[in-house]
Amino acid sequence: MKKNRDTYIVAFDNGSSGCYTLISPKGEVVAFEHVPTYTEAKWTKPKKIKKVKRSGVVEIQEKQGHYTFIDHKLLQQSLARKLTTLGSVVAYIERPAISYNMGWGIDTSLSGMCAWYAVTTVLRLLGIQYHTVDSREWQQTMLTKYLQNQPEPAQNAKGLSNKKNPQRNKNLKIASDRAVKELFPKIVLKNKDVGDGDSLIMALFYLRKLQGK
C-alpha cells in the first residue's frame, strides 16, 4: 500500500449504538463521538406481558418495542463541520453482522445493515472515500495482546464476535478497553461504555496501515 502521511482517518464502529473516531495523520484524536440516533416504534404488534401483583391479581400490559436508527442528517452536519478544513480523509466502517450462523436475530441483522447504509450514504454525499472492513483484521493486530489472562475461549482475536459465544464478546470488549487505556490515556471511557472505544483502535490501526507502519 502506498504510504500517505497527510491523510486523516475516520473509523466507524458500525451500529446505532456505535461511535466514530476522527484521527489526524499524527495520531491525535480530533473527534470521538457516538453516532446521532432517533427511535421509531416497531412495526409489529405490542408484546403482551403478564404481571402478577402482590394481591394476586393478574394484569396484562402491552409493551411496544422500538427500533433505533442513525440520524443521517445530523451525522452529515456533524462530519461536514469537522472535515471542511481538513485535507485528505479516508473512512473505514465495519461490515454489518448478517450471518444467522453467528446467532444474530433478524432485528440485529437489519439494524446493522441500516446503520451501514446510513453512514456510507453520508460519506458518499460528503465525497469521502470509504472502505467496508472485517473486524477481525484490526482485532488480530490490536487486541490479541490485551486478551491475555482472560477466561477461555479468548486466546486470540481470530474468532468473530457472535451471539453464540458471549464470553468471547465480553473478552473482546474488555481487551478493547485495555487497549484504549494504554494507547489513548487521555480518553476516559465510562463503565457503561464498555467496548465503545473500538473506533479509536480501528482508526489507529488503519492510520498505521495507511502510513506503512
N, C-alpha and C positions, 0 to 999 in steps of 0.2 A: 504493500500500500504506500502511495506517495505521502511523504511526510508533509504536514501542514502545521506550522507553528502559530498561525494567526486566526485560527477558527475557533469560534465559541461552540460549545456543545449544550444542547438541551435534551434531557432524558426524561422520559415519562414511564412511571410505574403504572402500567395500564389498569384501568378500573375506575369506577365512580368514587371510590374511597382512596384513590392513589394520590401521589404527589408528583410534582415535576421539579427538576433542578436545572438551572442555567449556570454554567460554569465557564470561566474565562480561560483563554489559552494558557494562563499561568497557574491554573488550578484553583482560582479564587471563586467562591460561591457568590454569584451575582443575585440569584433568587432561588428560594427553596419554599415552595408553597403547595397547599392542597389544591387540586383542581376545583373550580367552582361548580356547584351542582344545584339541581332542583328536583323535587319529588312530584310524582303523579300517582294517583290511585291505580292499583292493579285492575286489569280489565276482566277480572273474574269475580264471581260472587264472594261476598264476605264469608270468612270462616266462622262457623258456629262453635262457640266454646262453652262447655258446661261447667258451671261453678256451683259448688255446694256451700251454702252459708252455714254459720255456726248453728243457726236454728234448725238446720236440716233441710231448709227449702232449696230446691234445685233451681238455678237461674240460668237461662240460656242467653249468652251475649254474642253479638256479632262483631268480628274484628276485620276491618278492611286493610289488606296489605298495600304496600306502596313500592313503586319502582323508583330508583334514584338514577338520574341521568346527568351527564356533564352538560353544563350550560355553555354551549359553544360560542355564544355571543360574548359573554363575559370573559371566556378564555381568550378569544381573539383580541378583545380590547386590552386585556392584561399583557399578553405577549407582544402586541404591537407597540405598546408604550415602552416595553423593556428592550425591544430589538431594533427600534428605529435608528438608534445612534451607533449600533454595532456594525461590524463588517460582515464577514462570512460566518454563517451559522448552519450547523448540521444537527438534525434531530434524530433521536433513537427512541423507539417505543416498543415495549414488549408485545409479542403476539398474544391475542386472547386465548384462553384455555377453552377449547371447544370439543375436546375428545371425551366422549362419555365413558371410555375405558378408564379414565383417570378418576371417575367418580363424581364429576361435576354434574349438577342438575341442569335442567333446561333454563331456569331463571339465571343461573350463574353464567352459563354459556352466552345467552342473549345479552346479558349485562356487559360482558367483556367485549362482545362484538360491537355493541352500541357505543361503548367508550372509545374503542379503537377508531371507529368510523368518525366520531365527533372530533377527536384530536387530529386525525390525519386530514380531515376536511379543513380544519382551521389552518393547519400547516400548509396545505395547498393554496388556500386563499391568501396566505401571507407570503407565498413564494419560497417557502423553506424546504430544502431538500431533507427527506426523512428516510429512515431505514426501519423496517419491522424486524425485530430480533428475537431469538430464543433466550430465555433467562439463563439457561444452562451455560451459555457462552461466558457471561460475566461472573456467574456464581462460581464456576470451577476455578477461575483465576483469583477472584477477590475474596471468596468466603471459606474455602477449604481450610485455611489457616485458623479461622475462628470457630470451626466446628469441633476442634479438639476438646476432649474432656466433656463431651455431651453424650446423653443416652443414645443407645442404638435406635435406629439404623443409620444415623447421620455420621458416617465415617468420612464422607466426602460429599461434594455438591453435584455429583453426576446425575443423580436421580431428579426427575421433575417433581415439583411440589404437586401433591394431589390429595384429594379429599379422603382417599382410602388409606393414606399414610399420615395421619395428623401429627405424629411425633416428628417426622421429617419436616413438616411445615413449621412446627414450633421451633425446631432447632435452627432452621434457616433464618427465621425471624430474629432469634437470639444472636446468631452469628452476624446478621446484618447490623444489629445494634452495636455489637462489639466492634465491628469494622468502622462504623461511623464515629464512635468514641475515640478511636485511635487515629483515623485519617482526617476527621473533621472535629477536632476538640472544641471548637467554638460553637458548634451546633449542639443544642440541648434537646433531646427527644423526651417527651413526657411518657410516663408509663403506659398511658392509653394509646400511644402512638407506636407501639412495638412493631417493628418491620417497616415503618413508614420512611426509613432512611434509604430504602432500596434505590431510589432515583439518584441519590447522592453518589452512591457507589457505582451505579451504572454510568453516570456522567464522567466520573474519574476514569473508569475503565476505558471508555471509548475515546476520551481525550488522549490517554496514553497510547492507545492503539493508533489513533489518527496521527499522532506525532512520532510514531515508530519507537516508542519507549518499551 
